[in-house]
Amino acid sequence: MKHFNSRNIAFTAVFAALYYVMSYLPGIPAIGVPGVKVQLEACMASVFGLILGPYLGAIATFVGVLAAWALPPGSMSPQSLIFLPSPVINALVVGLIYNGKWKIASIMLAALVSAFWLLPPAQPIEQNFFVGVAAMWDKALALMLVAPVAALIRKPRVSSKKEGAKNSSEKFASWVSILVIMSAVLILVNAYLIAISGDVLKFRYDFQGETYKLTLGYRDIVKSMAAYGYLWCLIGVGILISAAMLYIRPKHNLLFGGIIIALSGVSTVIGGGFIAGFILGVVGGLLSIIKVQAQTPKALNVEFLIYFLLAFIGNEADNAWGNNIFAVPQVYEGLFGMNLEAVRWAFLISPYAYFIIRLIQAVIAASIALPLIHNLRAAGLGFQAARRN
């Protein structure tokens, strides 16, 4: 933890005040939950975690968010009060990962993701599985990104610079391979189900007497290929082979990363490995390609990528707390006057909207953090690079 010296106390106060000032920016209305908005200033919590570290960053965020709730334009509403810990968790998670304590951050995020499945909207799981998936798929993705991002941050511990670069590249490729293997498995399962049914995957659920259907994939293409359905498995096989080559030949990351992205895109024809496989494949492919950039002098590109991924993970941790607290009966019934079915519908209505919002927040946070951190270092204020333990 950073010391409570006068400089750090001053920066904590300044950043808390900055958070409050940014609370005057208009929020984005939460879909399906009246009276709740996604506050854009929450993305600053990631920046606080990067600059001040996990603990001072969390303190600055807490003071700022408390002021934003208690003072104008805040309204001191109980509906907003329960979400105050969200940006604090963001700053804490980002600071922990950036300072080499990624295992603690992983445990925190895993606990948040797991907790939702024990709450009423996801129970019983066999009947409400898709509610849990819709609410937590992007948080699970963020959890899987923690270790690869930590590996990207970590400095190689060898004396030879050349050997260190090789060692770092191999470790990074192994983490990317894990992401891509997960993608391949999901796509293979998706392809197998398509092959045996000869049709796209279709899911249905009932809500207030009406039946809603979800279709994954392009039916016309899948139906026309029904006689050769097992050929779709070649997409997953190709991704698996590319994942193996990423580990064996990390210097060829650009080639195999491009293949993974292309095959992941093709997989959307059959449902993209339940969508999650497509996302994991694209993320894994992009990470492997950017690793090539990391071996070039364009260090700023890599630094921006690190800040972007950290901010995305932090914002997903923020959202995970929000989902969990909203799924508590005393909250959705007592504070929002919603019944259980309405809450389930709120999670199902737009599972990708919040993911896009988190990406936008991550871009904003990284765009602010990169020049700010460089200027603080240049000014000799002592903010160094991350502890790459």
TITIMI-301543 format. One line per field, with one value per residue (C-alpha): x, y, z; residue in three letters; residue number from 1. Coordinates in steps of 0.2 Angstrom, whole numbers, plus 5000, padded with zeros to 4 digits. Layout:
N
c1: (X / ...) $
c2: (Y / ...) $
c3: (Z / ...) $
residu: (ALA / ...) $
num: (NUM / ...) $
! end
This chain:
389
c1: (5000 / 5006 / 5011 / 4999 / 5012 / 5006 / 5008 / 4997 / 4984 / 4983 / 4981 / 4968 / 4958 / 4961 / 4955 / 4940 / 4935 / 4938 / 4926 / 4913 / 4915 / 4912 / 4896 / 4888 / 4890 / 4873 / 4872 / 4865 / 4848 / 4849 / 4839 / 4824 / 4828 / 4819 / 4827 / 4845 / 4858 / 4876 / 4887 / 4901 / 4912 / 4913 / 4926 / 4938 / 4939 / 4950 / 4962 / 4962 / 4967 / 4981 / 4988 / 4985 / 4986 / 4972 / 4969 / 4971 / 4963 / 4948 / 4948 / 4948 / 4934 / 4923 / 4925 / 4921 / 4906 / 4899 / 4901 / 4892 / 4878 / 4876 / 4878 / 4870 / 4867 / 4865 / 4849 / 4853 / 4841 / 4842 / 4841 / 4858 / 4865 / 4866 / 4877 / 4890 / 4902 / 4903 / 4916 / 4926 / 4927 / 4933 / 4947 / 4952 / 4952 / 4962 / 4975 / 4977 / 4981 / 4992 / 5002 / 5005 / 4991 / 4981 / 4977 / 4968 / 4958 / 4954 / 4947 / 4936 / 4929 / 4926 / 4917 / 4906 / 4902 / 4898 / 4887 / 4874 / 4870 / 4865 / 4852 / 4834 / 4834 / 4846 / 4837 / 4833 / 4848 / 4840 / 4825 / 4835 / 4852 / 4850 / 4846 / 4863 / 4872 / 4865 / 4869 / 4887 / 4894 / 4904 / 4910 / 4916 / 4925 / 4934 / 4939 / 4947 / 4957 / 4964 / 4979 / 4983 / 4983 / 4994 / 5006 / 5007 / 5011 / 5024 / 5042 / 5053 / 5065 / 5080 / 5097 / 5098 / 5086 / 5085 / 5081 / 5069 / 5059 / 5058 / 5053 / 5039 / 5033 / 5031 / 5022 / 5010 / 5007 / 5002 / 4989 / 4982 / 4982 / 4971 / 4958 / 4958 / 4956 / 4941 / 4934 / 4938 / 4929 / 4913 / 4913 / 4916 / 4901 / 4891 / 4896 / 4892 / 4875 / 4872 / 4878 / 4866 / 4851 / 4854 / 4847 / 4853 / 4852 / 4835 / 4831 / 4815 / 4809 / 4792 / 4788 / 4771 / 4762 / 4772 / 4785 / 4801 / 4814 / 4832 / 4841 / 4860 / 4867 / 4861 / 4847 / 4848 / 4866 / 4866 / 4851 / 4859 / 4874 / 4864 / 4871 / 4888 / 4885 / 4900 / 4912 / 4907 / 4918 / 4933 / 4931 / 4935 / 4948 / 4957 / 4956 / 4963 / 4978 / 4981 / 4981 / 4994 / 5005 / 5004 / 5012 / 5025 / 5029 / 5025 / 5035 / 5022 / 5008 / 5003 / 4999 / 4990 / 4981 / 4974 / 4968 / 4960 / 4951 / 4945 / 4939 / 4930 / 4921 / 4916 / 4909 / 4895 / 4887 / 4883 / 4881 / 4898 / 4901 / 4886 / 4892 / 4905 / 4917 / 4917 / 4921 / 4935 / 4942 / 4943 / 4950 / 4963 / 4968 / 4969 / 4980 / 4992 / 4993 / 4996 / 5010 / 5019 / 5017 / 5024 / 5040 / 5042 / 5047 / 5028 / 5027 / 5013 / 5002 / 5005 / 5003 / 4986 / 4981 / 4985 / 4976 / 4961 / 4960 / 4962 / 4948 / 4937 / 4940 / 4937 / 4921 / 4915 / 4919 / 4909 / 4894 / 4895 / 4892 / 4878 / 4870 / 4872 / 4864 / 4850 / 4846 / 4843 / 4824 / 4825 / 4832 / 4821 / 4805 / 4808 / 4817 / 4811 / 4794 / 4798 / 4793 / 4805 / 4800 / 4802 / 4819 / 4824 / 4817 / 4828 / 4843 / 4838 / 4831 / 4848 / 4863 / 4875 / 4871 / 4881 / 4895 / 4896 / 4895 / 4909 / 4920 / 4916 / 4921 / 4937 / 4942 / 4938 / 4948 / 4963 / 4963 / 4964 / 4976 / 4990 / 4994 / 4990 / 5002 / 5016 / 5014 / 5014 / 5030 / 5038 / 5034 / 5044 / 5029 / 5035 / 5021 / 5031 / 5027 / 5017 / 5025 / 5027 / 5029) $
c2: (5000 / 5017 / 5027 / 5040 / 5054 / 5072 / 5070 / 5054 / 5062 / 5077 / 5067 / 5056 / 5072 / 5079 / 5064 / 5062 / 5080 / 5076 / 5061 / 5073 / 5086 / 5073 / 5067 / 5082 / 5073 / 5065 / 5046 / 5032 / 5026 / 5007 / 4996 / 4988 / 4997 / 5013 / 5026 / 5019 / 5026 / 5020 / 5035 / 5039 / 5046 / 5028 / 5024 / 5036 / 5023 / 5013 / 5028 / 5030 / 5012 / 5014 / 5030 / 5028 / 5009 / 4998 / 5005 / 5024 / 5022 / 5014 / 5027 / 5041 / 5033 / 5030 / 5048 / 5054 / 5043 / 5047 / 5066 / 5063 / 5054 / 5066 / 5083 / 5090 / 5084 / 5068 / 5065 / 5053 / 5040 / 5023 / 5016 / 5024 / 5021 / 5002 / 5004 / 5015 / 5001 / 4997 / 5010 / 5007 / 4988 / 4994 / 5004 / 4990 / 4977 / 4987 / 4993 / 4975 / 4968 / 4983 / 4981 / 4962 / 4956 / 4948 / 4932 / 4942 / 4952 / 4935 / 4928 / 4944 / 4944 / 4925 / 4927 / 4940 / 4930 / 4914 / 4923 / 4928 / 4910 / 4907 / 4922 / 4920 / 4926 / 4912 / 4899 / 4885 / 4885 / 4871 / 4883 / 4900 / 4896 / 4909 / 4922 / 4918 / 4918 / 4934 / 4943 / 4936 / 4931 / 4947 / 4946 / 4928 / 4935 / 4948 / 4935 / 4925 / 4940 / 4944 / 4931 / 4935 / 4954 / 4951 / 4941 / 4956 / 4968 / 4956 / 4960 / 4945 / 4940 / 4935 / 4945 / 4943 / 4955 / 4944 / 4929 / 4939 / 4944 / 4926 / 4920 / 4933 / 4929 / 4911 / 4914 / 4926 / 4914 / 4900 / 4912 / 4917 / 4898 / 4895 / 4908 / 4901 / 4883 / 4888 / 4896 / 4881 / 4869 / 4880 / 4881 / 4862 / 4859 / 4871 / 4863 / 4846 / 4851 / 4859 / 4843 / 4831 / 4842 / 4849 / 4866 / 4882 / 4881 / 4888 / 4892 / 4898 / 4904 / 4910 / 4927 / 4933 / 4920 / 4924 / 4913 / 4921 / 4913 / 4915 / 4909 / 4907 / 4907 / 4909 / 4896 / 4897 / 4893 / 4880 / 4871 / 4871 / 4863 / 4850 / 4835 / 4840 / 4847 / 4839 / 4850 / 4864 / 4855 / 4860 / 4878 / 4872 / 4861 / 4875 / 4886 / 4872 / 4869 / 4888 / 4888 / 4874 / 4884 / 4900 / 4890 / 4881 / 4895 / 4912 / 4922 / 4918 / 4926 / 4938 / 4923 / 4912 / 4926 / 4932 / 4914 / 4913 / 4929 / 4924 / 4907 / 4914 / 4926 / 4912 / 4903 / 4916 / 4907 / 4893 / 4903 / 4908 / 4894 / 4901 / 4918 / 4916 / 4906 / 4919 / 4933 / 4922 / 4918 / 4936 / 4942 / 4929 / 4932 / 4951 / 4948 / 4937 / 4950 / 4965 / 4954 / 4956 / 4975 / 4973 / 4967 / 4983 / 5000 / 5005 / 5004 / 5016 / 5004 / 4991 / 5002 / 5009 / 4991 / 4986 / 5001 / 4997 / 4979 / 4984 / 4996 / 4984 / 4971 / 4984 / 4990 / 4972 / 4970 / 4986 / 4979 / 4962 / 4970 / 4980 / 4964 / 4954 / 4968 / 4971 / 4952 / 4952 / 4951 / 4966 / 4977 / 4972 / 4971 / 4983 / 4997 / 4995 / 4987 / 4973 / 4955 / 4941 / 4938 / 4956 / 4956 / 4940 / 4950 / 4965 / 4954 / 4945 / 4961 / 4967 / 4956 / 4965 / 4983 / 4984 / 4975 / 4989 / 5002 / 4994 / 4994 / 5013 / 5016 / 5007 / 5017 / 5033 / 5027 / 5021 / 5038 / 5048 / 5036 / 5035 / 5054 / 5058 / 5044 / 5049 / 5068 / 5063 / 5053 / 5067 / 5080 / 5069 / 5066 / 5048 / 5038 / 5023 / 5009 / 4994 / 4982 / 4967 / 4953) $
c3: (5000 / 4996 / 5011 / 5019 / 5016 / 5012 / 4993 / 4993 / 5004 / 4993 / 4977 / 4985 / 4990 / 4972 / 4963 / 4975 / 4971 / 4952 / 4953 / 4961 / 4948 / 4934 / 4942 / 4934 / 4917 / 4912 / 4915 / 4904 / 4909 / 4915 / 4903 / 4912 / 4929 / 4931 / 4941 / 4939 / 4928 / 4922 / 4928 / 4915 / 4929 / 4936 / 4923 / 4933 / 4946 / 4935 / 4933 / 4952 / 4954 / 4941 / 4949 / 4967 / 4969 / 4975 / 4993 / 4991 / 4974 / 4982 / 4996 / 4984 / 4974 / 4989 / 4995 / 4978 / 4975 / 4992 / 4989 / 4972 / 4981 / 4995 / 4987 / 4971 / 4958 / 4968 / 4977 / 4992 / 4985 / 4993 / 4975 / 4972 / 4989 / 4987 / 4971 / 4979 / 4982 / 4963 / 4957 / 4974 / 4968 / 4951 / 4958 / 4970 / 4957 / 4944 / 4957 / 4963 / 4946 / 4941 / 4956 / 4954 / 4966 / 4952 / 4961 / 4975 / 4961 / 4953 / 4969 / 4971 / 4954 / 4954 / 4970 / 4962 / 4947 / 4957 / 4969 / 4956 / 4953 / 4971 / 4970 / 4966 / 4948 / 4943 / 4954 / 4950 / 4938 / 4926 / 4923 / 4923 / 4916 / 4903 / 4915 / 4924 / 4907 / 4901 / 4918 / 4920 / 4903 / 4901 / 4919 / 4916 / 4901 / 4912 / 4925 / 4911 / 4905 / 4922 / 4921 / 4903 / 4907 / 4922 / 4911 / 4899 / 4913 / 4921 / 4918 / 4913 / 4927 / 4917 / 4915 / 4897 / 4888 / 4873 / 4884 / 4894 / 4879 / 4873 / 4890 / 4891 / 4874 / 4878 / 4894 / 4885 / 4871 / 4884 / 4892 / 4875 / 4870 / 4885 / 4880 / 4862 / 4868 / 4878 / 4862 / 4852 / 4864 / 4864 / 4845 / 4843 / 4855 / 4845 / 4829 / 4835 / 4840 / 4823 / 4815 / 4824 / 4822 / 4805 / 4811 / 4820 / 4839 / 4846 / 4864 / 4871 / 4888 / 4895 / 4903 / 4909 / 4898 / 4882 / 4874 / 4868 / 4856 / 4854 / 4838 / 4836 / 4819 / 4801 / 4797 / 4778 / 4777 / 4791 / 4783 / 4766 / 4773 / 4783 / 4774 / 4778 / 4795 / 4803 / 4792 / 4804 / 4817 / 4806 / 4813 / 4830 / 4825 / 4815 / 4831 / 4841 / 4829 / 4829 / 4848 / 4848 / 4836 / 4846 / 4860 / 4850 / 4838 / 4848 / 4835 / 4822 / 4833 / 4819 / 4807 / 4819 / 4828 / 4812 / 4808 / 4825 / 4822 / 4805 / 4810 / 4826 / 4814 / 4803 / 4818 / 4820 / 4805 / 4817 / 4833 / 4837 / 4851 / 4860 / 4857 / 4871 / 4859 / 4846 / 4859 / 4867 / 4850 / 4845 / 4861 / 4861 / 4843 / 4846 / 4861 / 4851 / 4837 / 4849 / 4857 / 4841 / 4843 / 4861 / 4853 / 4843 / 4849 / 4849 / 4868 / 4870 / 4860 / 4873 / 4888 / 4881 / 4878 / 4896 / 4903 / 4892 / 4897 / 4916 / 4915 / 4906 / 4920 / 4933 / 4925 / 4924 / 4942 / 4946 / 4936 / 4944 / 4961 / 4954 / 4946 / 4963 / 4974 / 4962 / 4962 / 4981 / 4985 / 4998 / 4984 / 4969 / 4979 / 4993 / 4984 / 4965 / 4967 / 4955 / 4955 / 4952 / 4934 / 4930 / 4937 / 4926 / 4911 / 4915 / 4914 / 4898 / 4889 / 4883 / 4888 / 4876 / 4879 / 4896 / 4888 / 4875 / 4888 / 4898 / 4882 / 4880 / 4898 / 4896 / 4881 / 4890 / 4905 / 4895 / 4885 / 4901 / 4910 / 4897 / 4895 / 4914 / 4920 / 4908 / 4913 / 4932 / 4929 / 4919 / 4932 / 4945 / 4956 / 4959 / 4950 / 4943 / 4932 / 4939 / 4951 / 4939 / 4952) $
residu: (MET / LYS / HIS / PHE / ASN / SER / ARG / ASN / ILE / ALA / PHE / THR / ALA / VAL / PHE / ALA / ALA / LEU / TYR / TYR / VAL / MET / SER / TYR / LEU / PRO / GLY / ILE / PRO / ALA / ILE / GLY / VAL / PRO / GLY / VAL / LYS / VAL / GLN / LEU / GLU / ALA / CYS / MET / ALA / SER / VAL / PHE / GLY / LEU / ILE / LEU / GLY / PRO / TYR / LEU / GLY / ALA / ILE / ALA / THR / PHE / VAL / GLY / VAL / LEU / ALA / ALA / TRP / ALA / LEU / PRO / PRO / GLY / SER / MET / SER / PRO / GLN / SER / LEU / ILE / PHE / LEU / PRO / SER / PRO / VAL / ILE / ASN / ALA / LEU / VAL / VAL / GLY / LEU / ILE / TYR / ASN / GLY / LYS / TRP / LYS / ILE / ALA / SER / ILE / MET / LEU / ALA / ALA / LEU / VAL / SER / ALA / PHE / TRP / LEU / LEU / PRO / PRO / ALA / GLN / PRO / ILE / GLU / GLN / ASN / PHE / PHE / VAL / GLY / VAL / ALA / ALA / MET / TRP / ASP / LYS / ALA / LEU / ALA / LEU / MET / LEU / VAL / ALA / PRO / VAL / ALA / ALA / LEU / ILE / ARG / LYS / PRO / ARG / VAL / SER / SER / LYS / LYS / GLU / GLY / ALA / LYS / ASN / SER / SER / GLU / LYS / PHE / ALA / SER / TRP / VAL / SER / ILE / LEU / VAL / ILE / MET / SER / ALA / VAL / LEU / ILE / LEU / VAL / ASN / ALA / TYR / LEU / ILE / ALA / ILE / SER / GLY / ASP / VAL / LEU / LYS / PHE / ARG / TYR / ASP / PHE / GLN / GLY / GLU / THR / TYR / LYS / LEU / THR / LEU / GLY / TYR / ARG / ASP / ILE / VAL / LYS / SER / MET / ALA / ALA / TYR / GLY / TYR / LEU / TRP / CYS / LEU / ILE / GLY / VAL / GLY / ILE / LEU / ILE / SER / ALA / ALA / MET / LEU / TYR / ILE / ARG / PRO / LYS / HIS / ASN / LEU / LEU / PHE / GLY / GLY / ILE / ILE / ILE / ALA / LEU / SER / GLY / VAL / SER / THR / VAL / ILE / GLY / GLY / GLY / PHE / ILE / ALA / GLY / PHE / ILE / LEU / GLY / VAL / VAL / GLY / GLY / LEU / LEU / SER / ILE / ILE / LYS / VAL / GLN / ALA / GLN / THR / PRO / LYS / ALA / LEU / ASN / VAL / GLU / PHE / LEU / ILE / TYR / PHE / LEU / LEU / ALA / PHE / ILE / GLY / ASN / GLU / ALA / ASP / ASN / ALA / TRP / GLY / ASN / ASN / ILE / PHE / ALA / VAL / PRO / GLN / VAL / TYR / GLU / GLY / LEU / PHE / GLY / MET / ASN / LEU / GLU / ALA / VAL / ARG / TRP / ALA / PHE / LEU / ILE / SER / PRO / TYR / ALA / TYR / PHE / ILE / ILE / ARG / LEU / ILE / GLN / ALA / VAL / ILE / ALA / ALA / SER / ILE / ALA / LEU / PRO / LEU / ILE / HIS / ASN / LEU / ARG / ALA / ALA / GLY / LEU / GLY / PHE / GLN / ALA / ALA / ARG / ARG / ASN) $
num: (1 / 2 / 3 / 4 / 5 / 6 / 7 / 8 / 9 / 10 / 11 / 12 / 13 / 14 / 15 / 16 / 17 / 18 / 19 / 20 / 21 / 22 / 23 / 24 / 25 / 26 / 27 / 28 / 29 / 30 / 31 / 32 / 33 / 34 / 35 / 36 / 37 / 38 / 39 / 40 / 41 / 42 / 43 / 44 / 45 / 46 / 47 / 48 / 49 / 50 / 51 / 52 / 53 / 54 / 55 / 56 / 57 / 58 / 59 / 60 / 61 / 62 / 63 / 64 / 65 / 66 / 67 / 68 / 69 / 70 / 71 / 72 / 73 / 74 / 75 / 76 / 77 / 78 / 79 / 80 / 81 / 82 / 83 / 84 / 85 / 86 / 87 / 88 / 89 / 90 / 91 / 92 / 93 / 94 / 95 / 96 / 97 / 98 / 99 / 100 / 101 / 102 / 103 / 104 / 105 / 106 / 107 / 108 / 109 / 110 / 111 / 112 / 113 / 114 / 115 / 116 / 117 / 118 / 119 / 120 / 121 / 122 / 123 / 124 / 125 / 126 / 127 / 128 / 129 / 130 / 131 / 132 / 133 / 134 / 135 / 136 / 137 / 138 / 139 / 140 / 141 / 142 / 143 / 144 / 145 / 146 / 147 / 148 / 149 / 150 / 151 / 152 / 153 / 154 / 155 / 156 / 157 / 158 / 159 / 160 / 161 / 162 / 163 / 164 / 165 / 166 / 167 / 168 / 169 / 170 / 171 / 172 / 173 / 174 / 175 / 176 / 177 / 178 / 179 / 180 / 181 / 182 / 183 / 184 / 185 / 186 / 187 / 188 / 189 / 190 / 191 / 192 / 193 / 194 / 195 / 196 / 197 / 198 / 199 / 200 / 201 / 202 / 203 / 204 / 205 / 206 / 207 / 208 / 209 / 210 / 211 / 212 / 213 / 214 / 215 / 216 / 217 / 218 / 219 / 220 / 221 / 222 / 223 / 224 / 225 / 226 / 227 / 228 / 229 / 230 / 231 / 232 / 233 / 234 / 235 / 236 / 237 / 238 / 239 / 240 / 241 / 242 / 243 / 244 / 245 / 246 / 247 / 248 / 249 / 250 / 251 / 252 / 253 / 254 / 255 / 256 / 257 / 258 / 259 / 260 / 261 / 262 / 263 / 264 / 265 / 266 / 267 / 268 / 269 / 270 / 271 / 272 / 273 / 274 / 275 / 276 / 277 / 278 / 279 / 280 / 281 / 282 / 283 / 284 / 285 / 286 / 287 / 288 / 289 / 290 / 291 / 292 / 293 / 294 / 295 / 296 / 297 / 298 / 299 / 300 / 301 / 302 / 303 / 304 / 305 / 306 / 307 / 308 / 309 / 310 / 311 / 312 / 313 / 314 / 315 / 316 / 317 / 318 / 319 / 320 / 321 / 322 / 323 / 324 / 325 / 326 / 327 / 328 / 329 / 330 / 331 / 332 / 333 / 334 / 335 / 336 / 337 / 338 / 339 / 340 / 341 / 342 / 343 / 344 / 345 / 346 / 347 / 348 / 349 / 350 / 351 / 352 / 353 / 354 / 355 / 356 / 357 / 358 / 359 / 360 / 361 / 362 / 363 / 364 / 365 / 366 / 367 / 368 / 369 / 370 / 371 / 372 / 373 / 374 / 375 / 376 / 377 / 378 / 379 / 380 / 381 / 382 / 383 / 384 / 385 / 386 / 387 / 388 / 389) $
! end
